[in-house]
Amino acid sequence: MPYPEKVEAALFGLAVGDALGVPVEFKNRDTLRKEPVTGLRGYGTHHQPPGTWSDDSSLAFCLADSLCTGYDLDNVAKQFIAWYQRGHWTPHSEVFDIGNTTREAIHRLMHGEWPTLAGGFDEEDNGNGSLMRILPLLFYVHSQPAEERYRLTREVSSMTHGHLRSVLACFIYLEFARQLLAGHGKQQAYENTIREVHAFLEEKPFNPNEIQKFTRILSGTLRGSTEAQIQSSGYVLHTLEASLWCLLTEDTYAATVLKAVNLGGDTDTTGAVAGGLAGLLYGTAGIPAGWLDGLVRRADIGVLARRLAAATAPAG
């Protein structure tokens, strides 16, 4: 895929996965086994029309929009505040879903807190609110050295989620996405990610107890996990594991995101996080046309993707 198509596929992949999950957010796995999501549907949990995406996509689009003019955390903060206060980058001009940690962080930003200090740093602040929106950063950092990729990932995550666990989850996710962006298949991308993340972590004085939290992913055993071993709550580690597991165990965009959503729990975020990767892997052409056609603000997302691609295109 040409680079601009990869950017477009990532943003559309994220938003479609999000929209599939919005109507059934918080439904449990047993309920969804009886009545699984098979396509876009409306209303449900948040009483939104079909094709509506949530805060996951909104905040990702805010980040993407900001990156179109360069890396500026103050500008990202302004975008987040505009989303929260005025419905900027929402599907229907209003915010209908926001996590507590993200809300508290945006309130700190509104009161002048430095962006990298606005997020929660306690262990209980490890929801998936930075992981769900981090993907656009890939296109700004993908050609930079690992140290710089980690630094920028830490900064952007810390605007809402500053604990090392959330930062590492975002870093591992973007490293996997970087491998897909380079054109590797999913298994090769997984193996390369494990090797490169291990090499990076070996040189860092990080708390080994935190690194151990990612053992299932970094040991290479995630793909062999059973569905019963995969959790799908709003906890950042659950979301990362579930999303990667869905990608590794299915072979199409549709199968990946439907599997993610039908795990239940935080369905929109698992769908979005898995969907962004699946978009990179399978391209926009791999996303069912009816889902794309039904996506709210499809044209606006397409324009944003082209702007982001133009702003971050590799030299040459």
N, C-alpha and C positions, 0 to 999 in steps of 0.2 A: 504494500500500500504506500502511496506517496504520503509524505509527512502531513500535509493538511488533512488528508482523509483520516489519518490516525488520531489527530486531535479531535476531529468531528466525531469519530466513532467512540472515543472515550467519553465525551460529554453526552452524546446521545445514549450511549450504553448505560451510563450512570443514571440519567434521568428516567429512562424507560424502566430500569430495574426498580427505581424508587417509586414510580407511579404504579407499578404492579403491586407493590407492597402497601401503599397508603391505605386502601380500603379495608385491609385485614390486620392492620397493626394491633398488636397485643393479643390476637387470637392464638390459642395454643395449637400445638402440633396435631393432637388428636382431632380437634375440630376441623383442621385443614385437610387431614387425611380423608375425612368424610365428604368434604366439599372443597376440593383443592382449587387454587387459582389456576386458570388456564389461559387467561388473557386480561386485557384491561377491563376493569369493572368500576362502577361508581359508588359514591356515597359510603356506606359502611361506617368504619370507625370515626372518620373525621367529616362525614357528610359532604364530601367533595365530588365534583363531576368526574367522569372517567378521564384518564390521562393527566390527572393533577399530581404534580410532584411536591415534595415536602421541603422542610428546612435543609435536608441533606443536599439536595440539588441547589437550592437557593444560595447557600453559603459557598458551595463549590463555584457557582457562577459568579458570585461576588469576588472570590479570589481570582478567578480567571479574568474577569473584567479589569481588576486592578493590575494584573500582570501584563495586560496589553500595553501598559505605559511604563513597564519596568517594575523592579522589586522595591516596594515602599510600604513598610508595615503600617505607617500612619494612614496611608491611603486605603489599605485593606481594612483597617479599623473603621474608617469613615464609611466604607461600603457595608460592613457588618451593622453599624449603627443605623444607616439608612434603611437597611432591610428590616431591622427591628422596629424602627419608629415609623417608617413611611411605606413599607411593603416593597422596597426596591428588590428587584429580581425575585419576586414571588409570582406564582402562576395566575393569581386573581387579585393582586393588589392588597393582600392582607396576609399576615402571619397566622397560621392555624396550629403550628406545632413547634415547640422549642424545648430543649432539655434544660434542666435546672442549672447545671454547671455552665452551659453556654450562656444562659440568661444572666447569671451572676457575673460572668466575665464581661459581657457586653455592657452591663451596668458600670463595671469598673472602667472600661474604656470610655464610656460617656462622661465619667468624672475625672478623666485625664490620666488614668494609669498608663504607664509605659506598656506598649503592646506585649512585649515578651514577659511581662510580670502580671498580666491580667488574668491568666488562666489559673485554675485550681492546681495546687501542687501536692495535695494530700492523697493518700491511697484511695480514699473513697471518691476521688475526682476522676477516676479512670473509666468514665463512660466513653462511648464511641463518637463523641461529637467533633473531635478533630480528624479522626480517621475518615469520617464520612465525607469530608470536604477537601481533603488534601490532594486529590488526584491532579488538579490543574498545575500544581507546583512541579510535577514531573517534567513538563515541557520547558520550564525555566532552568531546571537543575540537571537534566539528563546528561549533558556533556561536561559537567564540572567534576572535579576530583571528589572522592568519597568524603573527605573531611568537610568540604564545602556543602555537599549534598546533605550531610547529616546536620551541619550547623543551620542551614536554612530550613530544613524540616523541623528541627527543634524550635526555631523561632516561630514558624507559622503555627505549629501545633500549640505552642505555649500561649498563644493569644486566648485560647479557651481551655486548654488541657496541658498543663506543664509538667505533670509527673513523668518520670523516666519511662514508665511502662507505656503510657500513651505515645510518647515520642518514639520509642523503639517500634511500636506497632506501626506508626506512620512510616517510619524509615524502612522497615522490612517490606511493607506494602509497596512503597514507591520503588524499592530496589527490584521487586518482582515485576512491577509495571515497566520499569526501565528495560528489563530483559525482553519483555513482550514488544516494547517499542522498537527494540533492535532487530526484531523479526524472528526471535527464537520461538519454537513451539513450547507449549505449556510445561512439559516435563523437563525439557532442557532449561527453560527459564527458571523453574523451581530449583533444579540442581545448581545452576549458576548463582542464584540468589543465596542459597545456603552457603556455598563456598565463599562468596564475597562478603556476606554479612559476618561469617565466622572470622575471616581475615581482619575485618574492620574491628570487631569487638575484642579480639585478642590483644590489641594495642591500647585498650581503654580501661581505666580504673573503675568500671561500672560495678555496681553491687551485683555479685554473682547470683544472689537470690532473685534478682529481677531478670537476669538473663535466663535463669532456669525456667521461668514462667513460659518461655517460648520454645521449650524443648520439643514439643510435639511437631512444631513447624520446622525448627532448625535441625532436627535429627533426620528429617526426610521420611518420617513415618506417617505424616498427616493423611496422605492419600489412602492408606490402608485402614483408616479409622472407620468404624461403623457409624451409622446415623445416630444411634443411641449415645455415642461418645461425643457427638458434636452438639454444642449448646448454641442458642441463638438469642440470648438476652441482649440488653443494651451495654453490657460490659465489653470494653474494647478488645480484650483478648478473645472472647467468644465470637465477636463479629469478624475479627481477622481470620481466626481458624475456620469458621463456617464459610466465609467467602472464598478463601483459597481452596477449601475442600470441595465446594461445589464446582469451582472451575476445573480442578484436577480430575474430578470423577465424571464429568459430562463432556460431550463433544460438540455442542452447538451453543450459540448464544441463548436461544429460547430455553433449552433444557437446563442450562446453568442458572439463569435467573429464576425460573419457576421452581427449581429445587431450593434455591435460597429463600424465596418468599414462603414456600410451603413448609419450611422448618418452623414457622410460627415465631411468636415473640416480637422482636424488633424487626418486623418484616420489611419495612421500607428501607432501613439502613443496610441490612444484610443484602437486600436486592440491589441497592445502589452501589455498595462496595464491590460486590461480585460483578455487577453489571458494567462497571467502569473497566475492569480487567477483561471481561468477555468482549466488550466493544473493541478494545485494543487488539485482542486475539482474532476475532472473526470479522471485524470491519462493519461499517454501516450496512453493507449489503447483507450481512448475516443477521441483522435485526429484522424480525418480521415487519413487512411493510405496513400492515394494519396497525401495529403498535406505534410505529413512527408517525403515521398519519393521524393517530388519535392523541398524540402528545401535545399538551397545552404549550403554546408559544414555541412550536417547533421552528418556525422561521427565525425567531429571535435567537434561539440557541444556535442555529446554523450560522447566523451572522457573527455571534460571539466566538464560535469555533474558528471561523476564518480569520477574525481579528487576532485571536490568540496564536494561531499558526503563523500568521505573518510576523507577529512580534517576536516569536521565539524560534523561527526557522533556523536550522543548522547552517553554518556558513558553507557556501559552495553548493 
